[in-house]
Amino acid sequence: MDWNWFFSAVAQSVAALVGVLGAFLVARLLGSEESYARNRRRTRELLRTSSHLADQAQSRYFRWYNERTLEDGLRDVRHSIRDGESDAVLSREEYYASYGFSQFMPKGTVLEQIDDAIAKGLELRGRRHEDYLLSAFQADIPTLSVEQEGEAISQLVVTVRAHMREVREHLQDVQDNPERSGLVRVVLVTLLLLFWTGVVYPLSLLPVDSQGGSGAAGTLASLQAFDSHRLLVLSVATVLFTALIVVLGVRNERLKHPAEEVADLRRSLDPKRYSDYLQAYADNGRPLD
């Protein structure tokens, strides 16, 4: 058997296989880097939007709106009891659901106020007088109506809800670092082993004595018989290929989304990230996500 032909054929076949796998690997890695860059841009865009919505929430008059709707609702409760034709009194939960109290206040606080309004209404029953309270905050924004502010706040809620859904979907896409592929790691190690054992080693055994066996009946003897130029070529090729595999491996491992950005995305799913009033809204059974 001609061992020169055998080792040469093995080296050429494995080199071709390494080339095919390498091309697949590079294409996969380039696609992953493009996807990673696109997701990073999307992450920064969503985080900027979160900050913008938080600023918008801070500019809304939640406190004034809560006070005005609370005063109006409590006044309506007192008047309905005072002027009611029947002696029946609804429960505080029914009054809460019927008189348009703000959902941006803790429900427990509003229910306590309704209890006081019910007691006051019972005390006023049979009397006729106007019970009007002027909000201490009304002077701060004299040109704004409760309805206008309520519409602006409702629009903000819709925007925040849509944004949080986008953040949730994006977080599901990036939190497990899908661009950093375990398959790429396996292929890299396989390529390295194939190159060392299927290309470099067979070539290091050439030429083989045509009478049989290796040139010196062993690897050590073969190495001693190497031509200096061939040894140099094999060494340089091995170093360069190994370095290339290491570089590709490092680039694959770097496709990891920063923990700080992922944590910021998770915070963007918390209503309190935007406003304490939106947190109260969620606590009142009105989820934003």
C-alpha positions as CSV (number, residue, x, y, z in Angstrom):
1,M,0.0,0.0,0.0
2,D,1.3,3.4,-0.9
3,W,1.2,5.3,2.4
4,N,2.2,8.5,0.7
5,W,-0.9,8.5,-1.3
6,F,-3.0,7.5,1.8
7,F,-1.7,10.3,4.0
8,S,-1.9,12.8,1.2
9,A,-5.5,11.9,0.4
10,V,-6.5,12.1,4.1
11,A,-4.9,15.5,4.4
12,Q,-6.7,16.8,1.3
13,S,-10.1,15.4,2.3
14,V,-9.9,16.7,5.8
15,A,-8.7,20.1,4.6
16,A,-11.7,20.3,2.2
17,L,-14.1,19.4,5.1
18,V,-12.4,22.0,7.3
19,G,-12.9,24.6,4.5
20,V,-16.6,23.8,4.2
21,L,-17.2,23.9,7.9
22,G,-15.2,27.0,8.2
23,A,-17.2,28.7,5.5
24,F,-20.4,27.8,7.3
25,L,-19.0,29.0,10.6
26,V,-17.9,32.4,9.2
27,A,-21.3,32.9,7.6
28,R,-23.1,32.0,10.8
29,L,-20.9,34.2,12.9
30,L,-21.4,37.2,10.5
31,G,-25.1,36.7,10.6
32,S,-25.1,36.5,14.4
33,E,-23.0,39.7,14.7
34,E,-25.5,41.5,12.4
35,S,-28.4,40.3,14.5
36,Y,-26.5,41.3,17.7
37,A,-25.9,44.8,16.5
38,R,-29.5,45.2,15.4
39,N,-30.7,44.0,18.8
40,R,-28.3,46.3,20.7
41,R,-29.7,49.3,18.7
42,R,-33.2,48.2,19.5
43,T,-32.4,47.9,23.1
44,R,-31.0,51.4,23.3
45,E,-34.0,52.7,21.4
46,L,-36.4,51.1,23.8
47,L,-34.5,52.4,26.9
48,R,-34.5,55.9,25.4
49,T,-38.3,55.6,25.0
50,S,-38.6,54.4,28.6
51,S,-36.8,57.5,29.8
52,H,-38.9,59.7,27.6
53,L,-42.2,58.2,28.8
54,A,-40.9,58.5,32.4
55,D,-40.4,62.2,31.8
56,Q,-43.8,62.5,30.2
57,A,-45.4,60.9,33.2
58,Q,-43.6,63.3,35.5
59,S,-45.0,66.2,33.5
60,R,-48.6,65.0,34.0
61,Y,-50.7,66.4,36.9
62,F,-51.5,63.1,38.5
63,R,-51.8,64.5,42.0
64,W,-54.1,67.3,40.9
65,Y,-56.2,64.9,38.9
66,N,-56.5,62.5,41.8
67,E,-57.6,65.2,44.2
68,R,-60.1,66.7,41.9
69,T,-61.7,63.4,40.9
70,L,-61.7,62.3,44.6
71,E,-63.4,65.5,45.7
72,D,-66.0,65.2,42.9
73,G,-66.7,61.6,43.6
74,L,-67.0,62.0,47.3
75,R,-69.3,65.0,46.9
76,D,-71.5,62.9,44.6
77,V,-71.6,60.1,47.1
78,R,-72.6,62.5,49.9
79,H,-75.3,64.1,47.7
80,S,-76.6,60.8,46.5
81,I,-77.1,59.7,50.1
82,R,-78.4,63.0,51.2
83,D,-80.9,63.5,48.4
84,G,-81.8,59.9,47.7
85,E,-85.4,59.0,47.7
86,S,-84.6,55.6,49.3
87,D,-83.0,55.0,52.6
88,A,-80.9,52.3,51.0
89,V,-77.1,52.9,50.9
90,L,-74.8,51.2,48.6
91,S,-71.6,49.5,49.7
92,R,-68.3,51.4,49.4
93,E,-67.2,49.1,46.6
94,E,-70.3,49.9,44.6
95,Y,-69.8,53.7,45.1
96,Y,-66.2,53.2,44.1
97,A,-67.2,51.5,40.9
98,S,-70.1,54.0,40.1
99,Y,-68.6,57.4,40.6
100,G,-65.5,57.5,38.5
101,F,-62.8,57.6,41.2
102,S,-59.2,57.9,39.9
103,Q,-57.5,54.6,39.3
104,F,-54.2,56.3,40.0
105,M,-54.7,56.4,43.8
106,P,-54.4,53.3,46.0
107,K,-57.8,51.8,46.2
108,G,-57.6,51.3,49.9
109,T,-57.1,55.0,50.5
110,V,-60.1,55.9,48.3
111,L,-62.4,53.3,50.1
112,E,-61.5,54.9,53.4
113,Q,-62.5,58.3,52.0
114,I,-65.8,56.8,50.7
115,D,-66.6,55.4,54.2
116,D,-66.2,58.9,55.6
117,A,-68.4,60.3,52.7
118,I,-71.1,57.7,53.5
119,A,-71.1,58.8,57.1
120,K,-71.2,62.4,56.2
121,G,-74.1,61.8,53.7
122,L,-76.1,60.1,56.3
123,E,-75.5,63.0,58.6
124,L,-76.6,65.4,56.0
125,R,-79.7,63.5,54.9
126,G,-82.7,65.7,55.1
127,R,-80.7,68.9,54.7
128,R,-80.3,70.9,51.5
129,H,-77.1,72.8,50.9
130,E,-74.3,72.8,48.5
131,D,-71.3,70.9,49.5
132,Y,-68.5,72.1,47.3
133,L,-64.8,71.8,48.0
134,L,-62.2,73.7,46.0
135,S,-59.1,71.8,45.3
136,A,-55.9,73.3,46.7
137,F,-54.2,72.4,43.4
138,Q,-56.7,74.0,41.1
139,A,-54.9,77.3,41.1
140,D,-51.7,75.6,39.8
141,I,-53.3,74.9,36.4
142,P,-56.4,77.1,36.0
143,T,-56.8,76.5,32.3
144,L,-56.9,72.7,32.5
145,S,-60.1,70.7,33.1
146,V,-60.3,67.4,34.8
147,E,-61.6,65.8,31.6
148,Q,-58.6,67.2,29.6
149,E,-56.1,66.0,32.1
150,G,-57.8,62.6,32.3
151,E,-57.7,62.2,28.5
152,A,-54.0,63.1,28.5
153,I,-53.2,60.6,31.3
154,S,-55.3,57.9,29.5
155,Q,-53.3,58.5,26.4
156,L,-50.1,58.2,28.4
157,V,-51.3,54.9,29.9
158,V,-52.0,53.6,26.4
159,T,-48.5,54.6,25.2
160,V,-46.8,53.1,28.2
161,R,-48.8,49.8,27.9
162,A,-47.8,49.5,24.2
163,H,-44.2,50.3,25.0
164,M,-44.0,47.7,27.8
165,R,-45.3,45.1,25.5
166,E,-42.6,45.9,23.0
167,V,-40.0,45.7,25.8
168,R,-41.3,42.4,27.0
169,E,-41.1,40.9,23.4
170,H,-37.6,42.3,22.9
171,L,-36.4,41.1,26.3
172,Q,-37.5,37.5,25.4
173,D,-35.4,37.8,22.3
174,V,-32.2,39.0,24.0
175,Q,-32.1,37.8,27.6
176,D,-30.7,34.4,26.7
177,N,-28.1,35.8,24.3
178,P,-29.2,33.8,21.3
179,E,-26.4,35.2,19.1
180,R,-23.8,33.6,21.3
181,S,-24.1,30.1,19.8
182,G,-23.2,26.9,21.5
183,L,-23.1,25.3,18.0
184,V,-20.4,27.7,17.0
185,R,-18.3,26.6,20.0
186,V,-18.7,22.9,19.0
187,V,-17.8,23.6,15.4
188,L,-14.7,25.6,16.4
189,V,-13.4,22.8,18.5
190,T,-14.2,20.3,15.8
191,L,-12.4,22.3,13.2
192,L,-9.3,22.7,15.4
193,L,-9.1,19.0,16.1
194,L,-9.7,18.0,12.5
195,F,-7.0,20.4,11.3
196,W,-4.5,19.1,13.8
197,T,-5.2,15.4,13.4
198,G,-6.4,15.3,9.8
199,V,-4.2,17.8,8.1
200,V,-1.1,18.6,10.1
201,Y,-0.3,15.2,11.4
202,P,-0.7,13.2,8.1
203,L,1.5,15.8,6.3
204,S,4.1,15.5,9.1
205,L,4.5,11.8,8.3
206,L,5.3,12.4,4.6
207,P,7.3,11.2,2.8
208,V,6.8,7.5,3.8
209,D,9.4,4.9,2.9
210,S,8.0,3.0,0.0
211,Q,9.3,-0.2,1.5
212,G,6.8,0.2,4.4
213,G,6.3,2.1,7.6
214,S,7.1,5.7,8.3
215,G,10.4,7.1,7.2
216,A,12.0,6.2,10.5
217,A,9.4,3.8,11.9
218,G,7.9,6.3,14.2
219,T,6.8,9.9,14.7
220,L,9.9,11.0,16.5
221,A,12.1,9.6,13.7
222,S,9.8,11.3,11.1
223,L,10.1,14.6,12.9
224,Q,13.9,14.3,12.9
225,A,13.8,13.7,9.1
226,F,11.7,16.8,8.4
227,D,12.9,19.2,5.8
228,S,13.3,22.6,7.5
229,H,11.2,24.5,5.0
230,R,8.3,22.0,5.3
231,L,8.5,22.2,9.1
232,L,8.3,26.0,8.9
233,V,5.2,25.9,6.6
234,L,3.4,23.4,8.8
235,S,4.2,25.4,11.9
236,V,3.1,28.7,10.5
237,A,-0.1,27.2,9.1
238,T,-0.9,25.6,12.5
239,V,-0.3,28.8,14.4
240,L,-2.3,30.9,12.0
241,F,-5.2,28.5,11.9
242,T,-5.3,28.1,15.7
243,A,-5.1,31.8,16.1
244,L,-8.0,32.2,13.7
245,I,-10.1,29.7,15.6
246,V,-9.3,31.5,18.9
247,V,-10.3,34.9,17.3
248,L,-13.6,33.5,16.0
249,G,-14.3,31.9,19.4
250,V,-13.7,35.2,21.2
251,R,-16.0,37.0,18.8
252,N,-18.7,34.5,19.4
253,E,-18.4,34.8,23.2
254,R,-18.6,38.6,23.0
255,L,-22.1,38.3,21.5
256,K,-23.5,38.7,24.9
257,H,-25.9,41.5,25.8
258,P,-24.6,43.7,28.6
259,A,-26.2,42.7,31.9
260,E,-26.9,46.4,32.7
261,E,-29.0,46.8,29.6
262,V,-30.9,43.6,30.2
263,A,-31.6,44.7,33.8
264,D,-32.7,48.1,32.5
265,L,-35.1,46.4,30.1
266,R,-36.6,44.4,33.0
267,R,-37.0,47.6,35.0
268,S,-38.9,49.1,32.1
269,L,-41.5,46.4,32.7
270,D,-42.2,47.9,36.2
271,P,-44.8,50.6,36.2
272,K,-43.0,52.3,39.0
273,R,-40.2,53.0,36.5
274,Y,-42.4,55.6,34.9
275,S,-44.5,56.9,37.9
276,D,-45.7,55.9,41.3
277,Y,-49.2,56.7,40.1
278,L,-48.9,54.1,37.3
279,Q,-47.8,51.6,40.0
280,A,-51.0,52.4,41.9
281,Y,-52.9,52.0,38.7
282,A,-51.5,48.5,38.3
283,D,-52.0,47.7,41.9
284,N,-55.7,48.5,41.4
285,G,-56.1,45.6,39.0
286,R,-55.3,47.5,35.8
287,P,-52.1,45.8,34.5
288,L,-50.1,47.7,32.0
289,D,-48.5,44.7,30.3
